[in-house]
Amino acid sequence: MPTPEPARDGLLLIDKPPGWTSHDVVAKARGLAGTRRVGHAGTLDPMATGVLVLGIGRATKLLTFLVGCAKSYAATIRLGATTVTDDAEGELTARTPVALAPGALAAAVAALTGDIEQVPSAVSAIKIDGQRAYARVRGGEAVALAARPVTISRFAVLAERAADLDGTPVLDIDVEVDVSSGTYVRALARDLGAALGVGGHLTALRRTHVGRFGLDQCAPLDDLVAGRATGRSLPVLGLDAAAHALAVRELSAAEARELTFGRRIPSAEPGRTEPVAALDPAGRLVAVLDESRPQARSRVVFVAANS
């Protein structure tokens, strides 16, 4: 069996299978890539599938910026039942027959669209005094997390299906949401059910986009494993792929040279707060810039001086 070459530095887009944690996928990718320097840009729960962005080698330095990208999901919410975890993996805690008044669902969805304050699920990965919230919950503690501002830029109901849960009439709704980083779709399902007075939880979740990285660019994990077994290279995107997820600045040759020497250059748009991918005339990612001040500084540089 041929031994594949170690993967180059860059981004690897995986369609995460169900039942795997994000850490499981990273561990597998380390073996496939032939390096320990692999990380991910945003956790997906084991039950969730879809876009998982991995960084390999120097691209791990990009992950802190990609984590902040907006994300899109396709999900199924069950109204009429609540669980400990706000999703289908948790113990059922209450059932309420669903018989919604006309327009009630649309009104509740509208109220949860836009800039809102969201209390994360108690079984989230948020740390409390150094320990993950989910670990405290599993240890029997009652966990109360503070609300945080998030943005739900789109919350679309695609379909509704009546269902029966052990004799209780419930309602399954298929939705698509576009959300800011840090939004918990499980919590959105919980809050929608609470607003309607019937409870709710998530039964399916698929991440369809991280920034502008979509499912059509992702490879199933099984395909990557099979390909490496036959000597194929991993379909790693170069560092310049960061331009698909971040704001972009095209540099002159002189500006690119200044950045490689660790010097500052004038900001193209002083005051903007988002990270900026700075590309040289050849399209190479030179650095990620902070342009919040008149002089832009490099948060990380990817091209060595004189290279």
C-alpha positions in Angstrom: 0.0 0.0 0.0 1.5 3.4 -1.0 2.4 5.8 1.8 0.9 9.2 1.1 3.0 12.4 1.4 2.3 14.5 4.5 -0.4 17.1 3.9 0.6 20.6 3.0 -0.3 23.5 5.3 -3.8 24.8 4.6 -7.5 24.3 5.3 -9.3 20.9 5.1 -13.1 21.1 4.8 -14.9 18.0 6.2 -18.5 17.0 6.1 -18.6 15.7 9.7 -20.4 12.4 10.2 -22.9 11.9 13.0 -21.7 10.3 16.2 -18.2 11.9 16.0 -17.1 14.8 18.2 -15.1 17.6 16.6 -12.1 16.3 18.7 -12.5 12.8 17.2 -12.4 14.3 13.7 -9.2 16.3 14.6 -7.6 13.2 16.0 -8.4 11.2 12.8 -7.2 14.1 10.6 -3.8 14.2 12.4 -3.2 10.7 11.3 -4.3 11.4 7.8 -2.3 14.6 7.5 0.8 13.1 9.1 1.1 16.0 11.7 0.0 16.9 15.2 -0.7 20.5 14.1 -4.4 20.1 13.3 -7.2 22.1 14.9 -10.8 23.0 14.1 -12.7 26.3 13.7 -15.8 25.7 15.7 -17.2 22.7 17.6 -20.1 20.6 16.3 -22.0 18.4 18.7 -21.8 14.6 18.1 -25.3 14.4 16.7 -24.6 17.3 14.2 -23.2 16.8 10.8 -21.9 19.2 8.1 -19.2 21.8 7.6 -16.2 21.4 9.9 -13.2 23.6 9.0 -9.8 22.1 10.0 -6.5 23.9 9.9 -3.3 22.0 9.1 0.2 23.2 10.0 0.5 27.0 9.7 -3.2 27.2 8.9 -4.0 26.5 12.6 -3.1 30.2 13.1 -6.1 31.1 10.9 -8.6 29.2 13.1 -9.0 31.9 15.7 -10.3 34.2 13.0 -12.5 31.6 11.3 -14.2 30.8 14.5 -15.8 34.2 14.4 -17.4 33.7 11.0 -21.2 33.6 10.7 -22.6 30.2 10.2 -25.7 28.6 8.6 -27.6 25.5 9.6 -30.5 23.3 8.5 -32.3 21.8 11.5 -35.4 20.0 12.7 -37.1 21.3 15.9 -39.6 19.2 17.8 -42.2 21.3 19.5 -44.1 19.7 22.4 -41.2 18.1 24.2 -38.3 19.3 26.2 -35.0 17.5 27.1 -32.2 18.0 29.6 -29.8 18.8 26.8 -32.2 20.8 24.5 -31.6 18.1 21.8 -32.5 14.5 21.1 -29.6 13.1 23.0 -30.9 14.2 26.3 -33.5 12.7 28.7 -37.0 13.8 28.0 -38.3 16.0 30.8 -41.7 17.2 29.7 -44.4 16.7 27.0 -47.1 19.1 26.0 -49.7 18.5 23.3 -49.3 21.0 20.5 -52.2 22.8 19.1 -51.0 26.2 17.9 -53.2 29.1 17.0 -52.9 30.4 13.5 -49.9 32.7 13.1 -48.4 31.8 16.5 -45.4 30.0 15.0 -44.6 32.8 12.6 -44.9 35.3 15.4 -42.6 33.4 17.7 -40.0 32.9 14.9 -40.1 36.6 14.1 -39.5 37.4 17.8 -36.3 35.3 17.7 -35.0 36.9 14.6 -32.5 39.7 14.6 -30.3 40.8 17.5 -31.4 38.9 20.6 -30.1 37.9 24.0 -29.6 34.1 24.2 -28.9 32.0 27.3 -26.6 29.1 26.0 -27.7 25.6 26.7 -26.5 24.3 30.1 -24.6 21.5 28.4 -22.6 23.8 26.2 -18.8 23.8 26.2 -18.6 27.2 27.9 -16.2 27.2 30.9 -17.3 28.0 34.4 -14.4 28.4 36.8 -12.2 26.4 34.4 -14.7 23.5 33.9 -17.0 23.0 30.9 -20.6 23.6 31.7 -21.6 20.2 30.3 -19.2 18.5 32.7 -20.8 20.2 35.6 -24.3 19.3 34.5 -23.3 15.6 34.0 -21.8 15.8 37.5 -25.2 16.7 38.9 -24.8 20.4 39.3 -27.4 23.0 38.4 -25.8 25.4 35.9 -27.1 28.9 35.1 -25.3 30.7 32.3 -25.6 34.4 31.5 -27.4 35.6 28.4 -25.2 36.9 25.6 -26.0 39.0 22.5 -26.3 37.0 19.3 -27.7 37.7 15.9 -30.2 35.5 14.0 -30.1 37.1 10.6 -32.4 34.5 9.0 -34.9 32.0 10.6 -37.0 30.4 8.0 -39.5 27.6 8.5 -39.5 25.3 5.5 -41.9 22.6 6.5 -44.2 21.4 9.4 -45.1 17.8 10.2 -47.5 16.6 12.9 -46.1 13.6 14.8 -47.0 11.4 17.8 -44.7 11.0 20.8 -46.0 8.1 22.8 -49.6 9.4 22.5 -48.7 13.1 22.7 -49.3 15.2 19.5 -46.1 17.1 18.7 -45.0 19.2 15.8 -41.7 18.8 13.9 -40.6 21.8 11.9 -37.7 21.9 9.4 -35.9 25.3 9.5 -32.9 27.1 8.1 -31.0 29.6 10.1 -28.1 32.1 9.5 -26.5 33.0 12.8 -23.6 34.9 14.3 -20.7 33.1 15.9 -21.6 31.9 19.4 -25.2 31.2 18.7 -26.5 27.8 20.0 -29.2 26.3 17.7 -30.2 24.0 20.5 -31.0 27.0 22.6 -32.9 28.5 19.7 -35.1 25.4 19.6 -35.6 25.5 23.4 -36.6 29.2 23.3 -39.0 28.7 20.4 -40.8 26.0 22.3 -40.8 28.1 25.4 -42.3 31.1 23.6 -45.1 28.9 22.3 -45.7 27.4 25.7 -45.1 23.8 24.6 -41.4 23.3 25.0 -39.0 22.3 22.2 -35.8 20.6 21.4 -33.5 19.9 18.5 -33.8 16.6 16.7 -31.4 17.1 13.7 -28.7 19.6 12.9 -26.6 20.1 9.8 -24.1 23.0 9.4 -24.3 24.1 5.8 -21.8 27.1 5.9 -19.0 28.5 7.9 -18.5 32.0 6.4 -18.5 31.3 2.7 -17.2 27.7 3.1 -20.2 25.5 2.1 -21.1 21.8 2.0 -20.3 21.6 -1.7 -16.6 22.2 -0.8 -16.5 19.5 1.9 -15.4 15.9 1.7 -16.9 13.1 3.7 -14.5 11.7 6.3 -14.8 8.1 5.0 -13.8 9.3 1.5 -10.7 11.0 2.9 -9.7 7.8 4.8 -10.2 5.7 1.7 -8.3 8.1 -0.5 -5.3 8.2 1.8 -5.2 4.4 1.9 -4.6 4.4 -1.8 -2.0 7.1 -1.7 -4.1 10.1 -2.7 -3.3 13.5 -1.3 -5.8 15.3 1.0 -7.8 18.0 -0.8 -6.2 20.8 1.3 -7.0 24.4 0.4 -4.0 26.8 0.5 -3.7 29.5 3.0 -5.1 32.0 0.6 -8.5 30.3 1.0 -8.9 32.5 4.1 -10.0 35.1 1.5 -13.2 33.1 1.2 -14.1 33.7 4.8 -12.5 37.0 5.8 -12.5 40.6 4.6 -9.9 41.0 1.9 -7.2 43.6 1.2 -5.1 43.4 -1.9 -1.6 44.7 -1.2 1.0 46.3 -3.4 4.3 44.6 -3.6 5.8 47.3 -1.4 3.1 46.9 1.2 3.5 43.1 1.2 7.2 43.5 1.7 6.7 45.9 4.7 4.5 43.4 6.4 6.9 40.5 5.9 9.5 42.6 7.8 7.0 43.1 10.7 6.3 46.7 9.9 3.0 48.5 9.9 1.3 50.0 6.9 -1.6 52.5 6.6 -5.0 51.0 7.1 -7.2 50.8 4.0 -10.3 51.2 6.1 -9.4 52.6 9.5 -11.9 51.6 12.2 -13.1 48.3 10.9 -13.1 45.7 13.5 -13.1 42.4 11.6 -9.8 40.6 10.7 -8.6 41.3 7.2 -6.8 38.8 4.9 -4.0 40.7 3.2 -3.0 39.2 -0.2 0.1 40.1 -2.2 -0.2 40.8 -6.0 0.3 37.0 -6.6 -2.7 36.2 -4.4 -0.6 34.8 -1.5 -1.9 35.3 2.0 0.8 37.5 3.6 -0.9 38.3 6.9 -4.1 38.8 8.8 -4.4 42.5 9.7 -6.0 44.5 12.4 -7.1 47.8 10.7 -9.0 49.2 13.7 -6.4 52.1 13.9 -4.9 54.3 11.3 -1.9 52.1 11.1 -2.6 48.4 10.3 -0.8 45.8 12.4 -0.3 42.2 11.6 -2.0 39.8 13.9 -0.2 36.9 12.2 2.3 36.8 9.3 2.5 33.9 6.9 5.2 34.9 4.4 8.8 35.2 5.5 10.8 38.3 4.6 12.5 38.1 1.2 10.5 35.0 0.2 
